[in-house]
Amino acid sequence: MNVPRRVLKPSRSPLASVVQHICCYNLPRATRAAIPPYLSIRPFSNSRRDGAAKDKIQFDVLEDVFSKVTGGSSSTAFTNHHETVAQISATIKKFHARKEPFRIFHGSTNSTRPILKKILVDTSRLSNVLAIDPEKKTCLVEPNVSMDRLVEATLKYGLVPPVVMEFPGITVGGGYSGTSGESSSFKHGFFDRTIEFVEMVLADGTVVIISPDGATRDLFNGAAGAVGSFGVTTMVSLKLHEAKKYVETTYHPVSSMSEATQMLKDFTSRSDLDYVDGIIFSKTSGAIITGRMTDDLKDGVAVQTFSHAKDPWFYLHVQDKIAAKSGPLTEAVPLAEYLFRYDRGGFWVGKSAFDYFKFPFNKFTRWWLDDFLHTRMLYTALHASGQSKKYIVQDLALPYDTAEEFVNYTDKAFGIYPLWLCPLKQNPLPTMHPQSKDWEEGGKTLKQMLNIGLWGFGPQNRKEFVIANRDLEQKLKELGGMKWLYAHTYYDEHEFWQMFDQKWYNDLRIKYGATNLPSVYDKVKVDVEAEMKAEEAKSSLIGSLIKTWPFGGFYGIKKAIESKTYLAARKATWRSSGGSA
């Protein structure tokens, strides 16, 4: 093993001051030396002995990765990574000593929850792809690596993650700490099910490696979807699989929600499909969309892209195709174009910007304003304008059996269309992800859930908006469903913990010393009274203008332009050249 002397002799390293102790379950000396010098590996008080061998395996993985990268072009990135994590660890230790809670600043967000300017731990520098192993089909990345940068890196090796979130700006760390699923999740589950191991800084500053099958598997499973309430994710090892050139994409028209759910059940039972999702345009019109990766183009199948300004938005394209044809229609979509097909228009959230400004919505205006209509820009503007407080952005997972009744409810209560349908393979229980305790026959496998994306303007009056959201939560609970925790959550604490295993969660927090951190409920709840008081206290001219149409919208555009996030789309190398004809 070729490990540089500076790594083999950590006492000479500038990071030596943060070395704690290493207890690596009889790991080889070379393996211990290759572990980052700031890393403290220790068994926890009630770790099982049978987990030790599995933890040894995960450090063998680290040994292999480190031996490849420390002597090559990526060594600088690893050195920078170690130094950054050491700083994060030292900062967190100080907060822990003072028993002060902290929040994490990642540098960007697709969440619609407000960012509270309290004590922050800055992880924004952790944004690098550190290593890709094409033989083992794994990728070692930092948490702020976005989906588009990840895909660009892995496609160079003919590989792709099994689950890629549809918005290019969603990050690897957000995918693990939050709830993230896509049209491949009927097969692979949530994003965290595709992770080999995670490097995490615990609430006391200790840096550990956690995995789904090691001695710390309880922490790995508990932290997935717990929005950073156990510690700070600093590195992730992802599984990859073989990529193909195209996704053979077929649009299957449906005329009711009942037909849609039955079709989803049928398609998700097929092993030849890689992707399944759906769009409901109205009570009588929708499409189920299936995808199969392929390198071959069938005769008569056209190639379609969605990333260029002259291309159609995906949902509008699907709507046009099913309107023009009564049966299924198939196209070939380049793989990355498929993965990020909803970026332009942010599914269909972008249309709301046109509605807000009362601006014409047509092919020309979408082309003209294209820079503003990618998800990074849309969500930056949504936050800055204050419109996120008036906008319903909810993903709601339900059993298949009650999905139709729920859509009937949203039709009457909100009248919001389109709706997104995404079948989900459940995580094993207990979990902080949406869950239903419906088991397949035999009681060994949980039934799939159906995610319904509800995104559109709610009541403009704040009190009415809150009431509408509370009614939505109650109906969801009545029908055995749960919401994803990235958005507004109005449950009181008792209601919230009726949905999750509070004892399991609290015991984990105690075991891993995380009780000084904000809990998952603290992080996702909306304090309506505090928000209203804060709004009333805003007496500045800018604060008043932001609440007034159309100045709030213009302010959001200003902040989006200043963020320069439009440059990410312009510089994207994953886009197929030329666009569609």
URCORHU-V460183 format. One record per pair of residues at least 4 apart in sequence whose ideal C-beta (glycine too) atoms are under 7 Angstrom apart, sorted by the first residue. I is the first residue (numbers start at 1). J is the second residue. D is the distance in Angstrom with one decimal. If there is no record, write none. Layout:
[[I	J	D] [I	J	D]]
This chain:
[[1	30	4.9] [1	63	7.0] [1	67	4.9] [2	67	6.2] [2	71	5.2] [3	7	5.2] [3	8	5.5] [3	30	6.6] [3	33	6.0] [3	34	5.4] [3	67	6.5] [3	70	6.2] [4	70	5.6] [4	71	6.6] [5	9	5.8] [6	12	6.5] [6	13	6.4] [7	33	6.3] [7	34	6.5] [7	70	6.1] [8	33	4.7] [10	16	5.6] [10	19	6.0] [10	37	3.8] [11	16	5.4] [13	37	5.1] [15	37	4.8] [15	38	5.1] [15	82	6.2] [15	83	6.8] [15	86	5.0] [16	37	6.6] [18	38	4.7] [18	86	5.0] [18	89	6.2] [18	90	6.2] [19	37	5.6] [19	38	6.7] [20	40	3.7] [21	40	6.2] [21	42	6.8] [22	32	5.7] [22	35	6.8] [22	41	5.4] [23	41	6.2] [23	42	5.2] [23	43	6.3] [24	31	7.0] [24	32	5.4] [24	41	5.4] [24	59	6.2] [25	52	4.3] [25	55	5.7] [25	56	5.3] [27	31	4.4] [27	32	5.3] [27	56	6.0] [27	59	5.5] [29	33	6.3] [30	34	6.4] [30	63	6.9] [31	59	5.6] [31	60	6.8] [31	63	4.4] [34	62	6.7] [34	63	5.1] [34	66	4.2] [34	67	6.7] [35	39	5.0] [35	41	6.9] [35	59	6.9] [35	62	6.4] [36	82	4.8] [37	82	6.9] [38	82	6.2] [38	85	6.2] [38	86	4.3] [38	89	6.1] [38	207	6.0] [39	207	4.9] [40	206	4.9] [40	207	5.7] [41	208	6.7] [41	209	6.8] [43	47	4.6] [43	215	6.4] [44	511	6.4] [47	51	5.7] [47	215	4.1] [48	215	6.3] [51	55	6.0] [51	214	5.3] [51	215	2.9] [52	56	6.6] [52	215	6.2] [53	57	6.8] [54	58	6.9] [54	213	5.2] [54	214	4.4] [54	215	6.9] [55	59	6.6] [55	214	4.3] [55	215	5.1] [56	60	6.5] [57	61	6.9] [58	62	6.8] [58	197	5.0] [58	209	6.0] [58	211	4.9] [58	214	5.6] [59	63	6.3] [60	64	6.6] [61	65	6.4] [61	196	6.8] [61	237	6.9] [62	66	5.9] [63	67	6.2] [64	68	6.7] [65	69	6.3] [65	131	5.4] [65	133	6.9] [65	140	5.5] [66	70	5.4] [68	72	6.6] [68	131	6.3] [69	74	4.1] [69	75	6.3] [69	78	5.6] [69	130	6.6] [69	131	4.7] [70	75	5.0] [70	78	6.2] [71	75	6.6] [74	78	6.1] [74	130	6.1] [74	131	5.8] [75	79	6.3] [76	80	6.3] [77	81	6.2] [77	128	5.0] [77	130	5.5] [78	82	6.4] [78	130	6.2] [79	83	6.5] [80	84	6.2] [81	85	6.3] [81	128	7.0] [81	130	6.4] [81	142	6.5] [81	235	6.9] [82	86	6.2] [83	87	6.6] [84	88	6.4] [84	125	5.0] [84	126	6.0] [85	89	6.1] [85	201	6.7] [85	207	6.3] [85	234	4.8] [86	90	6.4] [87	91	6.3] [88	92	6.3] [88	121	6.0] [88	123	6.3] [88	201	5.5] [88	232	6.1] [88	234	6.6] [89	93	6.4] [89	201	5.2] [89	205	4.6] [89	207	5.6] [90	94	6.9] [90	205	6.8] [91	95	6.8] [91	121	5.7] [92	96	6.1] [92	121	6.2] [92	201	5.7] [92	203	6.9] [92	205	4.4] [92	232	6.9] [93	97	6.3] [93	204	6.8] [93	205	3.4] [94	98	6.6] [95	100	4.6] [95	102	4.9] [95	119	6.8] [96	203	6.1] [96	204	4.7] [96	205	5.9] [96	516	6.4] [99	516	5.5] [100	119	6.1] [101	119	7.0] [101	516	5.8] [101	517	5.7] [101	518	5.3] [102	119	4.5] [102	120	6.6] [102	121	5.2] [103	116	6.6] [103	118	5.7] [103	119	6.6] [103	120	5.5] [103	518	6.9] [104	120	6.9] [104	121	5.3] [104	123	5.9] [104	228	5.4] [104	232	5.8] [105	120	4.2] [105	121	6.9] [105	122	4.9] [105	123	6.8] [105	124	6.3] [106	123	5.9] [106	124	6.3] [106	144	5.6] [106	171	6.7] [106	173	6.8] [107	124	3.5] [107	144	6.1] [108	169	6.2] [109	115	6.8] [110	167	5.7] [110	169	6.0] [110	170	5.5] [110	375	6.8] [110	379	5.3] [111	486	4.8] [112	382	6.9] [112	388	4.4] [112	391	6.9] [112	393	4.7] [112	487	5.1] [112	488	6.6] [113	487	6.6] [113	488	6.7] [113	524	6.7] [121	232	6.2] [123	143	6.5] [123	144	6.6] [123	232	6.2] [124	144	6.4] [126	142	3.9] [126	143	5.4] [126	144	5.1] [126	234	6.0] [127	142	5.8] [127	144	3.9] [127	145	5.9] [128	142	5.0] [128	145	6.8] [129	139	6.8] [129	141	5.1] [129	145	5.8] [129	149	6.8] [129	150	6.7] [129	153	4.4] [130	140	4.5] [130	141	6.2] [130	142	6.6] [131	140	4.4] [132	139	4.9] [132	153	6.4] [132	154	6.3] [132	157	5.6] [133	138	4.9] [134	157	4.4] [134	159	6.6] [137	159	5.9] [137	239	6.7] [137	240	4.4] [137	241	6.2] [138	196	6.1] [138	237	5.8] [138	238	6.6] [138	239	6.2] [138	240	6.3] [139	154	5.9] [139	238	4.6] [139	240	5.6] [140	235	6.7] [140	237	5.3] [141	145	4.5] [141	150	6.4] [141	172	5.3] [141	236	5.6] [141	238	6.4] [142	235	5.9] [143	171	6.2] [143	172	5.6] [143	173	2.6] [143	233	4.7] [143	234	6.4] [143	236	6.4] [144	171	5.2] [144	173	6.2] [145	149	5.5] [145	150	5.3] [145	171	6.3] [145	172	5.0] [146	150	6.8] [146	168	6.0] [146	169	5.2] [146	170	6.8] [146	171	5.5] [147	151	6.2] [147	164	5.6] [147	165	5.3] [147	167	6.9] [147	168	5.3] [147	170	5.3] [148	152	6.3] [148	168	3.5] [148	340	6.6] [148	568	7.0] [148	572	5.8] [148	574	5.9] [149	153	6.4] [150	154	6.3] [150	161	6.6] [150	172	6.5] [151	155	5.9] [151	160	6.4] [151	164	6.1] [151	336	5.6] [151	339	6.3] [151	574	5.5] [152	573	5.3] [152	574	5.1] [154	159	4.5] [154	160	5.5] [154	161	6.7] [154	240	5.7] [155	160	6.4] [155	243	5.9] [155	336	6.7] [155	574	6.9] [158	242	6.5] [158	243	5.5] [159	240	4.1] [159	241	6.8] [159	242	6.5] [159	243	5.7] [160	164	6.8] [160	240	6.5] [160	241	6.7] [160	243	4.0] [160	335	6.7] [161	194	6.1] [161	238	5.6] [161	240	5.9] [162	184	6.0] [162	188	4.4] [162	194	4.8] [162	239	6.5] [162	241	5.6] [163	182	5.4] [163	184	5.3] [163	185	5.9] [163	188	5.2] [163	191	4.8] [163	194	5.3] [164	182	6.1] [164	339	4.6] [165	170	4.2] [165	175	6.1] [165	180	5.1] [165	182	5.7] [165	191	6.8] [166	182	5.8] [166	340	6.5] [166	342	4.5] [167	343	6.2] [167	375	4.4] [168	340	5.2] [168	343	5.5] [168	375	6.9] [168	568	7.0] [169	375	6.0] [169	376	4.5] [170	174	5.6] [170	175	6.3] [170	180	6.7] [171	175	6.7] [172	176	6.8] [172	236	5.2] [173	177	5.9] [173	233	4.6] [173	236	6.9] [174	178	5.1] [175	180	4.1] [175	191	3.9] [176	191	6.6] [176	192	5.1] [176	195	6.2] [176	198	6.4] [176	224	6.0] [176	233	5.9] [176	236	6.2] [177	223	6.9] [177	226	6.8] [177	227	5.6] [177	228	4.9] [177	233	5.9] [178	225	6.5] [178	227	6.2] [178	486	5.4] [179	190	6.3] [179	225	4.9] [179	433	5.2] [179	434	6.6] [179	484	4.5] [179	485	6.3] [179	486	6.8] [180	190	6.2] [180	191	4.0] [181	185	3.7] [181	190	5.2] [181	191	7.0] [181	422	6.1] [181	424	5.2] [181	451	6.5] [183	275	4.0] [183	276	5.8] [183	277	3.9] [183	291	6.7] [183	422	6.2] [184	188	5.4] [184	274	6.1] [184	275	5.4] [185	189	5.9] [185	190	6.2] [185	422	6.7] [185	424	5.1] [185	425	6.1] [186	268	4.2] [186	276	5.3] [186	423	4.0] [186	424	6.7] [186	425	5.9] [186	448	6.4] [187	425	6.8] [188	193	6.0] [188	194	5.9] [188	425	7.0] [189	193	3.7] [189	425	4.2] [189	427	6.3] [190	427	6.0] [190	433	5.8] [192	224	3.9] [193	427	6.8] [194	238	6.1] [194	239	4.9] [195	236	5.9] [195	237	6.7] [195	238	6.0] [196	211	6.6] [196	237	4.0] [196	238	6.9] [196	239	6.0] [197	209	5.5] [197	210	6.5] [197	211	4.0] [197	237	4.9] [198	210	5.2] [198	220	6.4] [198	233	5.8] [198	236	5.4] [199	207	6.7] [199	209	5.7] [199	234	4.9] [199	235	3.7] [200	208	5.8] [200	210	5.8] [200	223	6.9] [200	231	4.6] [200	232	6.6] [200	233	5.5] [200	234	6.6] [201	205	6.4] [201	207	5.3] [201	231	5.4] [201	232	4.4] [201	234	5.8] [202	206	4.6] [202	208	6.2] [202	231	4.4] [202	512	5.8] [202	513	6.1] [202	514	7.0] [203	231	5.8] [203	513	5.2] [203	514	4.4] [203	516	5.7] [203	517	5.1] [204	513	4.9] [208	216	6.5] [210	214	7.0] [210	216	4.2] [210	219	4.9] [210	220	4.3] [211	216	6.9] [211	217	6.5] [211	220	5.7] [212	217	5.5] [212	220	5.1] [212	221	6.7] [213	217	5.7] [216	220	6.1] [217	221	6.1] [218	222	6.0] [218	508	6.3] [219	223	5.8] [219	230	6.4] [219	508	6.6] [219	512	5.6] [220	224	6.8] [221	431	6.6] [222	226	6.1] [222	230	6.4] [222	505	6.8] [222	508	4.4] [223	230	4.4] [224	432	6.9] [224	433	7.0] [225	431	6.5] [225	432	3.8] [225	433	4.4] [226	230	5.9] [226	432	4.6] [226	520	5.1] [227	485	6.1] [227	520	5.5] [227	523	4.8] [227	524	6.4] [228	232	6.7] [229	514	6.5] [229	517	5.6] [229	518	6.4] [229	519	5.5] [229	520	4.7] [229	523	6.3] [230	509	6.9] [230	512	5.9] [230	514	4.8] [231	514	6.5] [243	335	5.8] [244	293	3.8] [244	294	5.4] [244	295	5.1] [244	335	6.3] [245	295	4.8] [245	334	6.8] [245	335	6.5] [246	294	5.5] [246	297	6.9] [246	332	4.3] [246	333	6.4] [246	334	6.0] [246	335	6.4] [247	275	6.5] [247	291	4.3] [247	292	6.9] [247	293	5.7] [247	333	5.0] [247	335	5.8] [247	338	4.0] [248	291	6.7] [248	292	4.6] [248	294	5.1] [248	330	6.2] [248	332	5.9] [249	289	6.5] [249	291	5.0] [249	330	6.8] [249	331	5.3] [249	333	4.8] [249	338	6.4] [250	290	5.0] [250	328	5.2] [250	329	6.9] [250	330	4.5] [251	287	4.9] [251	289	5.7] [251	318	5.4] [251	321	5.2] [251	322	5.7] [251	328	6.5] [251	329	5.1] [252	263	6.3] [252	287	6.2] [252	288	4.5] [252	290	6.9] [252	328	4.8] [253	287	5.8] [253	322	4.2] [253	326	6.7] [254	259	4.3] [254	260	4.5] [254	263	6.1] [254	286	4.7] [254	287	6.6] [254	288	6.0] [255	259	5.9] [255	284	5.5] [255	285	6.6] [256	260	6.9] [256	284	6.7] [257	261	6.4] [257	280	6.5] [257	403	6.9] [257	404	4.5] [257	407	4.8] [258	262	6.6] [258	404	5.4] [259	263	6.2] [260	264	6.3] [260	278	5.6] [260	280	6.4] [260	286	5.4] [260	288	6.0] [260	421	6.3] [261	265	6.6] [261	400	5.4] [261	403	5.5] [261	404	6.3] [261	450	6.7] [262	266	6.6] [263	267	6.2] [263	288	4.7] [264	268	6.0] [264	276	6.6] [264	278	6.4] [264	288	6.1] [264	421	6.6] [264	423	5.3] [264	450	6.8] [265	269	6.7] [265	400	6.5] [267	273	6.0] [267	276	4.9] [267	288	6.6] [267	290	5.5] [268	276	5.5] [268	423	4.9] [268	448	6.4] [272	292	6.3] [273	290	5.3] [273	291	6.9] [273	292	5.6] [274	291	5.6] [274	292	5.6] [274	293	5.1] [275	290	6.8] [275	291	3.3] [276	290	5.5] [276	423	5.9] [277	289	5.4] [277	420	6.9] [277	421	6.1] [277	422	4.9] [278	286	6.3] [278	287	6.4] [278	288	4.4] [278	289	6.2] [278	421	3.6] [279	286	6.0] [279	287	5.4] [279	315	5.7] [279	318	5.9] [279	418	5.1] [279	420	6.3] [280	286	4.0] [280	407	6.9] [280	417	6.8] [280	418	6.0] [280	419	4.3] [280	421	6.5] [281	285	4.5] [281	286	5.6] [281	319	5.8] [281	417	5.9] [281	418	5.1] [282	417	5.7] [283	411	6.0] [287	318	5.2] [287	322	4.9] [289	318	6.7] [291	338	6.3] [293	335	6.8] [297	301	5.7] [297	332	5.5] [301	330	5.7] [301	331	6.4] [301	332	5.1] [302	331	5.5] [302	332	7.0] [303	332	4.9] [304	331	4.5] [304	333	5.5] [304	580	5.3] [305	311	5.4] [305	334	6.3] [305	337	4.8] [305	576	4.9] [305	579	5.2] [305	580	4.8] [306	311	5.0] [306	312	6.9] [306	314	5.0] [306	337	5.6] [306	341	4.8] [306	344	6.3] [307	311	6.4] [307	337	5.7] [307	340	6.7] [307	344	6.9] [307	575	4.2] [308	575	6.9] [308	579	3.1] [309	367	4.9] [309	370	3.8] [310	367	5.9] [310	579	5.5] [311	579	5.0] [311	580	5.2] [312	316	5.4] [312	317	4.0] [313	317	6.7] [313	344	5.5] [313	345	4.1] [313	366	6.8] [314	318	6.4] [314	341	4.2] [314	342	5.6] [315	319	6.4] [315	345	6.9] [315	347	6.5] [315	348	5.2] [315	418	6.0] [316	320	6.4] [317	321	6.4] [318	322	6.4] [319	323	6.3] [320	324	6.4] [321	325	6.4] [321	329	5.1] [325	329	5.1] [333	337	5.1] [333	338	4.2] [333	341	6.9] [334	576	4.4] [335	339	6.5] [336	340	6.3] [336	574	3.8] [337	341	6.4] [337	576	5.6] [342	347	4.8] [343	374	5.5] [343	375	5.3] [344	373	5.9] [344	374	5.9] [345	350	3.9] [345	351	6.9] [345	373	5.9] [346	350	5.1] [346	375	4.5] [346	378	4.5] [347	420	6.2] [347	453	6.8] [347	455	6.4] [348	418	5.7] [349	378	6.0] [349	455	5.4] [350	373	4.6] [350	378	5.8] [351	355	6.4] [351	361	6.1] [352	356	6.1] [352	456	6.7] [352	457	6.1] [353	357	6.6] [354	359	4.8] [354	361	4.2] [356	553	5.4] [357	550	6.0] [357	553	5.9] [359	365	6.6] [360	365	5.3] [361	365	6.4] [362	366	7.0] [363	367	6.3] [364	368	6.1] [365	369	6.0] [366	370	6.7] [366	373	6.6] [369	373	5.8] [371	377	6.7] [371	566	4.3] [372	377	5.1] [372	557	6.8] [372	560	6.7] [373	377	7.0] [373	378	6.6] [374	378	6.9] [374	566	6.8] [374	569	4.6] [375	379	6.0] [376	380	6.4] [376	565	3.8] [376	568	5.8] [377	381	6.2] [377	560	4.7] [377	565	5.5] [377	566	5.4] [378	382	6.1] [379	383	6.5] [380	384	6.3] [380	559	6.2] [380	560	4.3] [380	563	4.9] [380	565	5.8] [381	385	5.7] [381	556	3.6] [381	557	5.7] [381	559	6.8] [381	560	4.2] [382	387	5.5] [382	388	4.8] [382	391	6.6] [382	556	6.7] [383	388	5.5] [384	555	6.0] [384	556	4.4] [384	559	3.6] [384	560	6.9] [385	546	6.9] [385	552	4.4] [385	553	5.4] [385	555	5.9] [385	556	2.9] [386	546	5.3] [386	547	6.6] [386	552	5.2] [387	391	5.5] [387	552	6.6] [387	556	6.8] [390	457	6.3] [390	458	6.3] [390	460	5.8] [390	465	6.2] [391	457	5.9] [391	458	6.8] [392	414	6.9] [392	416	6.9] [392	454	6.0] [392	455	6.7] [392	456	5.9] [392	458	4.4] [393	455	5.2] [393	487	5.1] [394	454	4.9] [394	483	5.7] [394	487	5.4] [395	451	5.5] [395	453	5.4] [395	483	6.7] [395	484	4.1] [396	451	6.9] [396	452	5.0] [396	454	6.2] [396	476	5.7] [396	481	5.7] [396	483	5.2] [397	424	6.1] [397	434	3.7] [397	449	4.4] [397	450	7.0] [397	451	4.8] [397	481	5.9] [397	482	5.6] [398	402	5.3] [398	403	5.0] [398	406	5.5] [398	449	6.3] [398	450	5.8] [398	452	6.7] [398	479	5.8] [398	480	6.5] [398	481	3.5] [399	436	5.0] [399	438	5.4] [399	447	6.8] [399	449	6.3] [399	480	5.2] [400	450	5.3] [402	406	5.9] [402	479	3.9] [402	480	5.7] [402	481	6.9] [403	407	6.5] [403	450	4.8] [403	452	6.6] [404	408	6.6] [405	409	6.6] [405	479	6.1] [406	410	6.5] [406	452	6.6] [406	475	6.9] [406	479	5.3] [406	481	6.6] [407	411	6.2] [407	419	6.6] [407	452	6.8] [408	412	6.8] [409	413	5.8] [409	475	5.3] [410	414	5.2] [410	416	6.5] [410	454	5.9] [411	415	6.4] [413	468	6.9] [413	471	6.6] [414	456	6.8] [414	458	6.9] [416	454	5.8] [416	456	3.7] [419	452	5.6] [419	453	6.2] [419	454	6.3] [420	452	7.0] [420	453	3.3] [421	450	6.3] [421	452	6.3] [422	451	4.2] [423	448	5.4] [423	450	5.7] [424	448	6.2] [424	449	4.8] [424	451	5.4] [425	448	5.9] [426	435	6.1] [426	446	4.1] [426	448	6.9] [426	449	6.1] [427	431	4.3] [427	433	5.0] [429	435	6.3] [430	501	4.1] [430	504	4.6] [431	435	5.9] [432	500	6.3] [432	520	6.2] [434	449	6.5] [434	482	3.9] [434	483	7.0] [434	484	6.2] [435	482	6.4] [436	447	7.0] [436	449	5.6] [436	480	5.5] [438	446	6.8] [438	447	4.3] [439	443	4.7] [439	445	6.8] [439	446	6.0] [439	447	6.6] [440	445	4.4] [440	447	5.7] [458	465	5.0] [458	468	5.4] [459	464	3.7] [459	465	4.7] [459	468	5.4] [461	465	6.5] [462	466	6.6] [462	532	6.8] [463	467	6.4] [464	468	6.2] [465	469	6.5] [466	470	6.3] [466	490	6.4] [466	528	5.5] [467	471	6.4] [468	472	6.5] [469	473	6.5] [469	488	6.2] [469	490	5.1] [470	474	6.5] [470	490	5.2] [471	475	6.3] [472	476	6.2] [473	477	6.4] [473	490	6.0] [473	491	6.0] [474	478	6.3] [475	479	6.4] [476	481	4.3] [476	482	6.9] [476	483	6.3] [482	499	5.7] [485	489	6.4] [485	520	7.0] [485	524	4.7] [488	526	5.1] [489	524	4.4] [489	525	5.5] [489	526	6.2] [490	526	5.4] [491	495	4.1] [491	496	4.2] [493	497	6.4] [493	521	5.6] [494	498	6.7] [496	521	5.2] [497	502	4.1] [500	505	6.4] [501	505	6.3] [502	506	5.9] [503	507	6.0] [504	508	6.5] [505	509	6.5] [506	510	6.5] [507	511	6.2] [508	512	6.2] [509	514	4.4] [509	515	5.2] [510	515	6.2] [518	522	3.8] [518	523	5.2] [520	524	6.3] [521	525	5.6] [526	531	6.8] [527	531	6.2] [528	532	6.3] [529	533	6.4] [530	534	6.2] [531	535	6.4] [532	536	6.4] [533	537	6.3] [534	538	7.0] [538	543	3.5] [539	543	6.8] [540	544	6.9] [541	545	6.2] [542	546	6.3] [544	548	6.6] [545	551	4.1] [546	551	6.4] [546	552	4.5] [546	555	5.3] [547	552	6.4] [548	552	6.7] [550	554	6.0] [551	555	6.1] [552	556	6.5] [553	557	6.6] [554	558	6.4] [555	559	6.5] [556	560	6.2] [557	561	6.4] [558	562	6.4] [559	563	6.4] [560	565	6.9] [566	570	6.4] [567	571	5.8] [568	572	6.7]]
